[in-house]
Amino acid sequence: MLQDDKKNIQLLSMTGICKSFSGVQVLSDAQLELRSGEVHILAGENGAGKSTLIKILAGVHTEYTGTIHVDSKKVNFNSIHDAAAAGISVIHQELSLVPAMSVAENIFLGREKSRFAWLAKAEMIKKASNMLKEIGLDIDVTRELGDYPLSTQQMVEICKALAINCRIIVMDEPTSALTDVEVEKLFTIIAKLKQNGCGIIYITHKMEEIYRIADRISVLRDGKYIGTAPASELNQAKLIQWMVGRELNQQFPRHKPKDGSVALSVKDFTVADPSGKPFPVVSKVSFSVKTGEILGVAGLQGSGNSELLNGIFGTYGTKAKGKIELEGKSYNPATPSHAIANGISLLTNDRKTTGLVLGMNIVHNTTLAALKKFSPGHWLKPAKESQTAEHHKKALNLKAASLSMQVDSLSGGNQQKVAIAKWIETEPKIFFLDEPTRGVDVGAKHEIYELMNKWTSQGIAIVLITSEMPELLAMSDRIIVMHRGKITAEYASADATQEKILQAAMG
């Protein structure tokens, strides 16, 4: 048990924090307090200022007004090293790892062990292996980090932060790439940290996580502090109202689909393992989806659901084989450009790597997948591009000071809206959505659900992958479940339950 003298000690106080970028105010009189032995949820929509506030705490942004106290002492961090020295560790949403380096080297990056000016590799390997085993991850730490899936990399990032033995730990969307089993491991770690007197600032858009682990909740909206309350005294409806400034009458707005014709038919579809392993990642899968219908595809990590959509989209070329028909006509998934030309679009589950070009501005990202429309005779029409991007900005309620901004300067939810705009501009007949609301706040999620309803009312067929079970159950008309590359069950929405889906997903 946590000793009484370690309970409720004020570890951190941030008051009157103001911050501007290029004359645009992003934080105005923001505040946050953290006590020992608590999980303090920092909530708010994308663009509310949460990440900026955390980057000030972490020493990333050094130009701001306001005061920060750590252990009742006023501090002014000039670098991330100053923040770390004060006992602050941040697990950022975007991984700060080097895929080409080993797991052990990543964990000790910047804190390498040495003896007589020589790297103590054996010591680092042993310590890294032991630390990972403590959080339930038994892997070869001498292998390159890039050899492991994103969920494993996320656990390594968490281990890297915990290895510093800090008292103030910030976790920004730490479960976005984790499986249910790994999430449980993380929550066990959090419980241990609380017992040891650590204070945890936790950022998440998942309501079930908030009310499972939160002791207190603070909310920012449009860069301003809205309030703080114990989790037990702030119900979900009130929390949402604090976050978005209005009530959401229905979390999952869903319209009944019309009876449509078959838009996509897939039979005996197989995808060979892209890494060259002998067993296929998708094996003889058959399904169909109708116009105006949302087909949910459930499955645990490694089930092959993402590979299924990528295979149909042409990502793997000749590694994907099977009989596919689009509106009754034969289709061969040769390349992504071929898929786009045939009315198929794929919103990938990793907007940073495969969804957007981070160094390009909003306009160019929006028109990238439909560039032929904006370059007749191979001459680009910038005015038409800008006009189209402005249309999508209004339609998607995109929050950006200027369309000339690079997308890496936007919040996660607004980046997702740019990725959606890019694919809508291709005018798809079949829209594959792989984790469309990952890392997106509750207000933006609601907007995406409304868009999905709009698309289906226009006759677009949607195939949806989501790791959020309430979303899957509420938004899908039918659900197929995959396990190790094969379909193990299919349910109508009225018959599907979380228990049935999990049982089928586990084979």
PyMOL commands that set and color helices and strands:
alter all, ss='L'
color gray80, all
select helices_A, chain A and resi 4-6+50-57+80-85+103-107+121-134+145-147+150-162+180-195+207-213+231-233+236-244+305-313+317-319+336-341+351-355+362-374+376-378+382-395+407-409+412-424+442-457+469-475+498-505
alter helices_A, ss='H'
color red, helices_A
select strands_A, chain A and resi 10-21+24-35+39-43+65-70+73-75+88-91+114-115+118-119+168-172+199-203+216-221+224-230+262-271+282-290+294-298+320-326+329-331+344-347+430-434+461-465+478-483+486-492
alter strands_A, ss='S'
color yellow, strands_A
deselect
rebuild
show_as cartoon
